[in-house]
Amino acid sequence: MKDLTLLTERAVSCLRDLFQGESSGHDLHHTLRVYRTAMSIAESEGGDRTVIALAALLHDADDQKLFHTENLANARAFLQENGISPELEERICAVIREISYRGTDSVTPATPEGKIVQDADRLDAVGAIGIARAFAFGGSRGRPIHDPEEAPKLTMSAAEYAANQGTSINHFYEKLLKLKDLMNTEYGRQLAAERHAFMEQFLTEFYAEWNGER
């Protein structure tokens, strides 16, 4: 197996091509933020750095919002082309399968590596970046910013969550504001609390401006 630095460089090059033209907030820069955050969490939490790094880098390579692959085909192709053993490939893919938010069907990862990558991915969905990504994704899917007559759907299964076409503001209540209490690591909990407070401030200002109060 090649060293982790070289694998990381090759993954970034592969993902740059894979995500070319992507503007929904699930782009190369999102992936790199998740990777950097995951490696920072690993400094205090431990875990297998190779699994953490490659799972973080490849976590959106087969995202069903973007691609129509099966059995993590894009991630597996990269891992196999770069000499990753079948055992390590399965460990990495197991992390990737567990980290996504799926409404009431979301799971807590079974491994420390999975918990770290899940926290890193979820941290990129809260705070200032999370706000920007929410509206970027909503715009890419033709969703309204806000509709006061449309209530958020607070409990959705994985299928309902995937099919949901609600407003960008409702997405805060359907997912983003829930993430603070779903963090696995102390690092994640601390950062999520700060970013959560920023989102609450944003919503207060948003409603005040929407209603013409200031």
N, C-alpha and C positions, 0 to 999 in steps of 0.2 A: 504493500500500500504506500502511496506517495505521502510525503509529509503534509501536515495540516495546512501550513502556509500556502503551499502549492495548490492543494485541493481547494482552498478558499479562493485563491485567485482564479482558478479554472471555473469554479461555480459562479463567481461574479461575472466572468466573461460569458458564460452560457446564459445566465439569467438576463444579462443586458440585451441579448438577442431575443430571448423568450418574451420579455416584457416590453419590447419596443412598441411605442405608440400607446401604451396603456396609460390612461388618465383618470381612472376611477379611484385612485388611492391605494391600489394594490400593485404598485410598481416596484422597480428596482430599489428606489430610495426607501420605501417601506421595508423591504426585505433587509436592507443594510442596517436600518435602525433596529429592527428586531434582532439581527445578528449581534450588533454591538451591545444592546441591552442584555441579551442572553449571556454573552461572555462576561459582562460586568456582574450579573447575578451569580454566575458560576464562581467568581472570585471568592465569594463568601459562602456559597451553598455547596461547592464541590461538584461532583458528577464527572462523567466521561466527556472531556472537552471535544473529542471528535464527533460524538453523537450530538452534542448540543450545537456545535457549529454547523454541521451539515444539515441537521433537522431545521435549524433556524433559517439557513440560507435557502433550503428547498421547500419550506413549508407552504408556499403559495404556487409552486411549480405546476400543481395539478388542481388548483382551486376551481371548483365546478362553476363558479361565477365567471371564470375567465376561459377555461379550457373544457374540452369534452373527452378527456382521457379516462381510462379505467385502470384501477389497481396501481395508481400513482406511477403511471408509465413514464412521465417526463423525469421524475425524481429517480426512478429505478434506472433509466437509461444512463443518466449522468453517473450514478454510483457504479454501475457495472463497467462503464467505459473507463472509469478511473481506478479500477482495481480494488474496489471495496468488497470484502468477503461477503458471502451470502448471509452469514450470521449477523454481521454488523449492518448490512443492508436492512435486514428485518428489524433490528433495533431502531434504526433511524426512521424507517417507515412507520413503525408502531407509534413513535412520538408524533409524527406528522398527522396520523389519523386521529389522534386524541385531542389535539389542541384547539380545534375550531369551536366557536360559540354556536350552539345549535338549540337555542331556546331552552325549554325544559328537558331536552334530551342531551344537554351538555354533560360532559364527564370530567371528573378530576383525573388527570393522568396517573398511571400506575407507577411511574418511575420518577426519580429525582430529576432526570434530564427532561422528561416530559413536563413536569411542573415548572421548570425554569423557562423552557421555550414558550409554554402557554402564557406565563406571566409576561414575558417580553412582548409577545404578540398582542396581548390585551392592553398592555401599557401604551402601545401605539394607537389604541382606539380611544384613549381618554386624554383630557387636557387640550391644549391649543392644537396639537397635531390631530387629535381625535376629532375635534370640531371641523377642522379643514377637510379631513378625509370624509366625514359624514356628508358634507355638502358636495364634495367632489363626486362621491359615489351616487348620491341622489340625483345630481345633475346628469351624470352619465346614463342614468336609467330613466330620465324624464320625469322624475318625481317632484311634486310641489315642495316648496320650502316648508310651508305651514298651512294647515286648514283647521281653523278653530272648531269646526263642526265634526272633525274626524278624531275620535278618541284613540289613544294608543292601545295596542293589543299587548297586554302585560304578560300573558301566559300563552306561549306558542310552542308547539312541538317542532322538531327539526324540519319536518315537511312544511308545516305552516310558516315557519320562519323563512325558509328558502323561497316560498311562494309569495311572501308578503310584499306589497307594493306601497306601503304607507309613506307618509311624508318624512322629510329629513328631521324635522323637530320631533316627531313621534319616535324616531329611532333612538333618541336620547333616552326615552323612558323604556323602550322595548329592549335596549341592550346597554348603551354606554353608561348610564347611571347605575347599572347593576354590577358592573365589573369590579368596583372597589371592594365589595364584600366577597368576591370570588377569587381573590389572589391567594396563591399558594405559599409564597415566600415573604419573609420580613421586608426585604428590599422592595418587592412588588407592592406590599401593603403600604409602605411609607410613601412611595412615589404616587401610587394610585390615589391616596387620600389628598395629596396636594393638587393633583390634576382634577380630581373630582370636584373640589371646591372651586376651581377655576371654571369648570363647566356650569356649575350652579350660578356663579356670578354672570356668566355669559347669558344664561337663560333668563335671569332677572332683567338684564339690560334688553335682551331681545323682546320680551313681552312688553316692556315699558315703551320701547320704540314702536312696536307693532300696534299698540293701542293709542299711540299719539300722546303719551304721557310725558315724554321728553325726547 
